[in-house]
Amino acid sequence: MTRSPAAATFAGRALRLIAGAPLAACVVWAVAAPEFPILCKAAALLIAGATAWQPLWGLTLLTMLAPAGALFAVAPARAAELLAWSFIAAWLLSIWRPLSKPGWPRTVALPAALFGAALVASWLSVTIAGAAGVRPSALPRFLAGAIAGNHLVLSSPEAETWTLLQALGGLGVFFAATGIARDDSRTVRWVGASLMASMTILAVATIVSVAPGLAEGYSTEAALRRVLSQRVSLPFADVNAAGSLYALAAVVSLGYTWLQPARRFVWLLMLVLLASAVWLTGSRSAYLAIAAGAAVLAAGAAAVVASDQPADRKTMPDGELGTIDRRNP
């Protein structure tokens, strides 16, 4: 017996409400808490409203503001996750529109779903292992209580829990971004531009944050030695994570210097600023990421150039050879 389309639509909307309501409740709790400043609360509400109106604009705002989440609020408040949860909750609860009309390609959805299942299974194994003395009948309540409703405000104390929620939040944004991109062809352009703008601003802020320390009466040699010996990351406590994000943006800007010759100066300027921020983080993995990205871009450019060249004369039929000879005397 097959279900009718109306029944499938109703079930899908019910599942979206079930998944989105807890996220929305946590966002409301966080917005009402005094730990988050007004600016962070306004950003979360703006992202939620924009997503409900047009998901593309909500995703664009999230891409622009989330990298600077650590600057919105101090730990243990989780500002970047507040912005991401606001976006996901509004995306799920906008039940008057489908999540994605074309759906998700199997090659993307299946690996992402398996990754999410592995995350949950790993968390369950660790959490249940620490549930000694809990009756089996009380285990569901114990697991539900392991995730605090005020996670965004005070963060879950267990590392495995906040790691799970952070990873699942990123996975949710990935699913949403994939669906939105398949619905709207402008997504890549707008999201790419917002990400590049955000990361360039953070790179400039990181560079500027180093300047006061260099102007404290040091000689040129001492100031240079100090810059070379310290690792700086303004938006992230983890300098390696900051370096990886700067490296991603640097590779994108490097690609656009080739794809958009008319704006090459702008992209090169961004590349210099981002590379400087990567250098300040001192992340060797970021250096390798930029080198690998440059190699991939170079290989892609070489393949495109080779495909534009006329075929070898020896492999062309006589009739086609004459045509090529006339076009390329």
Secondary structure as the mmCIF struct_conf table of DSSP 4:
data_model
#
loop_
_struct_conf.conf_type_id
_struct_conf.id
_struct_conf.beg_label_comp_id
_struct_conf.beg_label_asym_id
_struct_conf.beg_label_seq_id
_struct_conf.end_label_comp_id
_struct_conf.end_label_asym_id
_struct_conf.end_label_seq_id
HELX_LH_PP_P HELX_LH_PP_P1 THR A 2 SER A 4
HELX_RH_AL_P HELX_RH_AL_P1 PRO A 5 ALA A 32
BEND BEND1 ALA A 33 ALA A 33
TURN_TY1_P TURN_TY1_P1 PRO A 34 GLU A 35
BEND BEND2 PHE A 36 PHE A 36
HELX_RH_AL_P HELX_RH_AL_P2 ILE A 38 TRP A 53
HELX_RH_AL_P HELX_RH_AL_P3 PRO A 55 LEU A 65
HELX_RH_3T_P HELX_RH_3T_P1 ALA A 66 ALA A 68
HELX_RH_AL_P HELX_RH_AL_P4 GLY A 69 PHE A 72
BEND BEND3 ALA A 73 ALA A 73
TURN_TY1_P TURN_TY1_P2 ALA A 75 PRO A 76
BEND BEND4 ALA A 77 ALA A 77
HELX_RH_AL_P HELX_RH_AL_P5 ALA A 79 LEU A 93
TURN_TY1_P TURN_TY1_P3 ILE A 95 TRP A 96
BEND BEND5 ARG A 97 ARG A 97
BEND BEND6 LEU A 99 LEU A 99
BEND BEND7 LYS A 101 PRO A 102
HELX_RH_AL_P HELX_RH_AL_P6 ARG A 106 ALA A 129
TURN_TY1_P TURN_TY1_P4 GLY A 130 GLY A 130
TURN_TY1_P TURN_TY1_P5 ALA A 132 GLY A 133
HELX_RH_3T_P HELX_RH_3T_P2 PRO A 136 ALA A 138
HELX_RH_AL_P HELX_RH_AL_P7 LEU A 139 GLY A 145
TURN_TY1_P TURN_TY1_P6 ALA A 146 ALA A 146
BEND BEND8 ILE A 147 ILE A 147
TURN_TY1_P TURN_TY1_P7 GLY A 149 ASN A 150
HELX_RH_AL_P HELX_RH_AL_P8 HIS A 151 LEU A 154
BEND BEND9 PRO A 157 GLU A 158
HELX_RH_AL_P HELX_RH_AL_P9 ALA A 159 ASP A 183
TURN_TY1_P TURN_TY1_P8 SER A 185 ARG A 186
HELX_RH_AL_P HELX_RH_AL_P10 THR A 187 LEU A 214
TURN_TY1_P TURN_TY1_P9 ALA A 215 ALA A 215
BEND BEND10 GLU A 216 GLY A 217
HELX_RH_AL_P HELX_RH_AL_P11 THR A 220 SER A 229
BEND BEND11 LEU A 234 PRO A 235
BEND BEND12 ALA A 237 ALA A 237
HELX_RH_AL_P HELX_RH_AL_P12 VAL A 239 LEU A 259
HELX_RH_3T_P HELX_RH_3T_P3 PRO A 261 ARG A 263
HELX_RH_AL_P HELX_RH_AL_P13 ARG A 264 THR A 281
TURN_TY1_P TURN_TY1_P10 GLY A 282 GLY A 282
HELX_RH_AL_P HELX_RH_AL_P14 ARG A 284 ASP A 308
BEND BEND13 GLN A 309 GLN A 309
HELX_LH_PP_P HELX_LH_PP_P2 PRO A 310 ASP A 312
HELX_RH_3T_P HELX_RH_3T_P4 ARG A 313 THR A 315
BEND BEND14 MET A 316 MET A 316
HELX_RH_AL_P HELX_RH_AL_P15 ASP A 318 ARG A 327
#
